[in-house]
Amino acid sequence: MHPAIRILAAVGGVVASFAAVAADAPCSPAWNKSVEAQFPTGDGKGHGPDVGSSEWRMVIERKLGLRGK
């Protein structure tokens, strides 16, 4: 299963906060932007992983407590 879909499946309560994201196809650019808006990965100065990249997915998984699961 794609890591981003695992995020939605494994987080239970957090899934409700993805209501706006649900309208977009998982892993699409629009979906990734919605996830990034809710769980920012950058430092506010333009530094951080490229949204949608494997590094970005790892950061999102870590923020949601899913790394290694």
C-alpha atoms as one frame of an Amber mdcrd trajectory, in Angstrom:
protein
   0.000   0.000   0.000   1.255   3.482  -0.822   2.632   5.292   2.271   0.253
   8.208   1.889  -2.776   5.918   1.836  -1.386   4.131   4.908  -1.492   7.508
   6.650  -5.249   7.772   6.123  -5.930   4.147   6.993  -3.859   4.021  10.179
  -4.671   7.277  11.887  -8.344   6.773  12.771  -9.191  10.019  14.580  -6.977
  12.105  12.316  -8.904  10.861   9.298 -11.755  13.182  10.241  -9.428  16.164
   9.888  -8.799  15.120   6.304 -12.384  15.952   5.259 -11.211  18.589   2.789
  -8.557  16.224   1.500 -11.033  13.414   0.874 -12.381  15.182  -2.212  -8.942
  14.908  -3.840  -7.451  11.663  -5.080  -4.915  10.298  -2.574  -1.346  11.241
  -3.462  -2.450  13.764  -6.088  -0.742  17.173  -6.015  -3.916  18.738  -4.556
  -4.112  16.043  -1.863  -0.450  16.536  -0.962  -0.972  20.313  -0.681  -3.927
  19.748   1.643  -1.894  17.415   3.845   0.991  19.926   3.885  -1.400  22.705
   4.935  -2.520  20.631   7.943   0.897  19.206   8.834   3.585  21.672   7.687
   6.991  20.134   7.068   9.026  23.267   6.383  10.641  25.712   8.760   8.655
  28.727   7.551  11.706  30.053   5.702  11.340  27.986   2.569  13.411  25.065
   3.807  11.962  21.585   3.902  11.272  18.570   1.739   9.511  18.905  -1.600
   5.806  18.254  -1.073   4.943  14.793  -2.352   8.537  13.498  -2.333   9.529
  10.345  -0.466  11.337  12.519   2.097   8.150  14.546   2.582   6.092  11.356
   3.068   8.559  10.176   5.723   8.209  13.488   7.584   4.402  13.277   7.451
   4.501   9.677   8.708   6.772  10.771  11.586   4.474  13.671  12.486   1.537
  11.262  12.617   3.449   8.655  14.629   3.420   6.130  11.803   7.167   5.745
  11.081   8.159   2.115  11.207   4.587   0.820  11.396
